[in-house]
Amino acid sequence: MATADAHGRPFVVPVCFVYLNGCLYTPVDEKPKSGRRLKRLRNIEANPQVALVFDRYEDDWERLAWVLIRGTASLVTDMSEKAQAVAALRSKYEQYGSMALEQLPLIRVNPEHAANWGAV
């Protein structure tokens, strides 16, 4: 996920996500962090415009593909929405089964534009 700070300086970090009800959800999980409020969260607060790229690499370059999603990000505050997204994340990623995602920030991306290339 690519974010940018208030000055437009980019920052990119790989994320896990689910697509649910027309939005993408990505959690802040329990993996070790720096201890400071995460840069992606600070960036979203200052500039909610984000981008995500999903790619498929194959040695057969006829099968290469990518999808770019641009949208607006925000933190989920509605507990019902968060519970639904956390359940979907746990269903997709076994590792989230033992993490306390309910107590951690959850980012919602409302897609506004999509582009793709290759054998999508």
KEKE-3310 file (N, C-alpha, C; in steps of 0.2 Angstrom, whole numbers, plus 5000, padded with zeros to 4 digits):
npx = (5004:5003:5006:5006:5014:5010:5017:5018:5028:5032:5027:5029:5022:5021:5005:4992:4976:4958:4944:4928:4911:4913:4924:4942:4950:4963:4973:4982:4993:5000:5013:5031:5033:5039:5036:5032:5018:5012:5019:5011:4999:5000:5002:4990:4981:4985:4985:4973:4974:4977:4986:4986:4994:4992:5000:5005:5017:5025:5036:5034:5031:5020:5010:5011:5004:4995:4986:4980:4974:4967:4962:4953:4958:4954:4952:4943:4930:4917:4911:4903:4906:4920:4921:4915:4925:4936:4933:4932:4946:4952:4947:4953:4967:4976:4985:4980:4971:4975:4978:4975:4966:4954:4957:4966:4972:4962:4962:4952:4949:4942:4939:4942:4947:4952:4965:4972:4983:4989:4988:4975)
npy = (4994:5011:5026:5044:5057:5073:5082:5076:5066:5049:5033:5016:5000:4982:4974:4964:4959:4961:4960:4967:4971:4981:4988:4988:4981:4982:4976:4983:4973:4961:4959:4963:4980:4997:5004:5017:5027:5021:5025:5024:5025:5038:5045:5043:5050:5063:5064:5056:5049:5035:5021:5004:4990:4975:4961:4949:4938:4928:4916:4914:4927:4930:4929:4938:4951:4965:4975:4990:5000:5015:5025:5032:5032:5027:5025:5012:5014:5010:4997:4986:4985:4983:4971:4962:4964:4959:4946:4941:4943:4934:4923:4922:4923:4912:4915:4926:4921:4920:4933:4949:4957:4965:4975:4983:4995:4996:4998:5005:5005:5015:5011:5021:5022:5011:5002:4991:4978:4967:4949:4948)
npz = (5000:4996:5003:5006:5014:5022:5014:5002:5001:4997:5004:5005:5009:5011:5012:5020:5015:5013:5002:5003:5003:4994:4997:5002:5015:5027:5040:5055:5061:5074:5072:5075:5078:5077:5088:5088:5083:5068:5052:5040:5046:5051:5039:5032:5040:5037:5024:5015:5002:4994:4986:4979:4973:4965:4960:4947:4945:4933:4926:4913:4903:4896:4904:4914:4925:4932:4944:4948:4961:4966:4979:4993:5010:5027:5045:5052:5062:5066:5075:5071:5057:5058:5065:5055:5045:5051:5053:5040:5037:5045:5040:5028:5031:5040:5050:5057:5066:5080:5083:5091:5083:5084:5094:5087:5075:5060:5043:5030:5013:5001:4985:4971:4958:4946:4937:4925:4919:4907:4908:4916)
capx = (5000:5007:5003:5010:5013:5007:5022:5018:5033:5029:5029:5025:5023:5016:4999:4987:4969:4952:4939:4922:4906:4915:4930:4947:4952:4970:4974:4988:4993:5004:5020:5035:5033:5044:5034:5029:5012:5015:5020:5005:4993:5001:5001:4983:4978:4987:4983:4970:4974:4982:4986:4988:4996:4992:5003:5006:5023:5026:5042:5031:5029:5013:5005:5011:4998:4994:4980:4981:4968:4968:4956:4953:4959:4952:4952:4937:4928:4911:4912:4900:4910:4926:4920:4914:4931:4941:4931:4935:4953:4954:4945:4958:4974:4976:4989:4976:4967:4977:4980:4969:4964:4949:4960:4972:4969:4960:4961:4947:4951:4936:4942:4940:4949:4956:4968:4975:4987:4991:4983:4971)
capy = (5000:5017:5032:5050:5062:5080:5085:5072:5061:5043:5028:5010:4994:4977:4973:4959:4963:4957:4964:4966:4976:4986:4991:4984:4981:4980:4978:4983:4967:4961:4958:4968:4987:5002:5007:5023:5027:5019:5030:5023:5029:5046:5048:5043:5055:5069:5063:5050:5046:5029:5016:4997:4987:4968:4959:4942:4937:4921:4916:4915:4934:4931:4928:4944:4955:4969:4979:4996:5003:5021:5027:5036:5027:5029:5020:5009:5015:5006:4990:4980:4984:4980:4964:4959:4964:4955:4939:4940:4943:4928:4917:4922:4922:4908:4918:4931:4918:4921:4940:4953:4962:4969:4980:4986:4999:4993:5003:5004:5009:5015:5012:5027:5021:5005:5001:4984:4977:4960:4943:4948)
capz = (5000:4995:5006:5006:5020:5020:5009:4996:5001:4997:5008:5003:5013:5009:5016:5019:5014:5010:4998:5007:5003:4989:5000:5004:5022:5029:5047:5058:5065:5079:5070:5078:5075:5080:5095:5087:5078:5061:5047:5036:5049:5051:5032:5030:5044:5034:5016:5014:4996:4994:4981:4981:4967:4966:4953:4947:4941:4930:4921:4906:4903:4893:4910:4919:4926:4938:4945:4952:4964:4970:4983:5000:5016:5033:5050:5054:5069:5067:5078:5067:5051:5060:5066:5049:5041:5055:5052:5033:5037:5049:5036:5022:5033:5046:5055:5061:5071:5086:5085:5094:5078:5087:5097:5083:5069:5054:5038:5025:5007:4997:4979:4967:4952:4945:4931:4925:4913:4906:4908:4922)
cpx = (5004:5003:5008:5009:5010:5011:5022:5024:5030:5031:5025:5027:5018:5011:4996:4980:4964:4947:4932:4917:4909:4921:4935:4949:4959:4971:4981:4989:4998:5011:5024:5034:5038:5042:5031:5023:5015:5014:5013:4999:4994:5000:4993:4979:4979:4985:4980:4970:4979:4981:4988:4989:4996:4995:5004:5012:5023:5032:5040:5028:5023:5008:5006:5005:4998:4988:4982:4975:4970:4961:4958:4953:4956:4952:4945:4935:4921:4913:4909:4904:4917:4926:4919:4921:4936:4939:4933:4942:4955:4952:4950:4965:4974:4980:4986:4972:4969:4979:4974:4968:4959:4952:4965:4968:4967:4958:4956:4949:4945:4939:4938:4941:4953:4959:4971:4979:4989:4986:4979:4965)
cpy = (5006:5022:5038:5054:5069:5084:5081:5067:5054:5038:5022:5004:4989:4976:4966:4962:4958:4963:4962:4972:4982:4990:4986:4986:4978:4981:4980:4977:4967:4960:4964:4975:4991:5004:5013:5022:5026:5024:5030:5026:5036:5049:5048:5048:5062:5069:5057:5046:5041:5025:5009:4994:4979:4965:4951:4941:4929:4922:4916:4922:4935:4931:4934:4948:4959:4973:4984:4999:5009:5023:5031:5031:5031:5024:5018:5011:5012:4999:4985:4979:4981:4973:4960:4958:4959:4948:4937:4939:4936:4922:4916:4920:4918:4911:4923:4928:4919:4928:4944:4959:4967:4976:4985:4990:4995:4999:5001:5008:5009:5016:5017:5026:5014:5004:4994:4983:4969:4955:4943:4944)
cpz = (5000:4998:5005:5012:5017:5015:5003:4996:5002:5002:5006:5007:5011:5014:5015:5018:5012:5007:5001:5006:4999:4992:5002:5011:5023:5036:5049:5062:5070:5078:5073:5074:5079:5086:5094:5083:5071:5056:5042:5039:5050:5044:5030:5034:5040:5027:5015:5007:4996:4987:4983:4974:4969:4959:4953:4942:4939:4926:4914:4906:4899:4898:4915:4919:4932:4938:4950:4955:4968:4973:4989:5005:5022:5038:5051:5061:5071:5069:5074:5061:5053:5061:5060:5045:5044:5054:5045:5033:5040:5044:5030:5025:5040:5052:5060:5066:5078:5088:5087:5089:5080:5090:5093:5077:5063:5049:5032:5019:5003:4990:4975:4960:4951:4938:4931:4918:4913:4907:4915:4922)
residu = (MET:ALA:THR:ALA:ASP:ALA:HIS:GLY:ARG:PRO:PHE:VAL:VAL:PRO:VAL:CYS:PHE:VAL:TYR:LEU:ASN:GLY:CYS:LEU:TYR:THR:PRO:VAL:ASP:GLU:LYS:PRO:LYS:SER:GLY:ARG:ARG:LEU:LYS:ARG:LEU:ARG:ASN:ILE:GLU:ALA:ASN:PRO:GLN:VAL:ALA:LEU:VAL:PHE:ASP:ARG:TYR:GLU:ASP:ASP:TRP:GLU:ARG:LEU:ALA:TRP:VAL:LEU:ILE:ARG:GLY:THR:ALA:SER:LEU:VAL:THR:ASP:MET:SER:GLU:LYS:ALA:GLN:ALA:VAL:ALA:ALA:LEU:ARG:SER:LYS:TYR:GLU:GLN:TYR:GLY:SER:MET:ALA:LEU:GLU:GLN:LEU:PRO:LEU:ILE:ARG:VAL:ASN:PRO:GLU:HIS:ALA:ALA:ASN:TRP:GLY:ALA:VAL)
# end
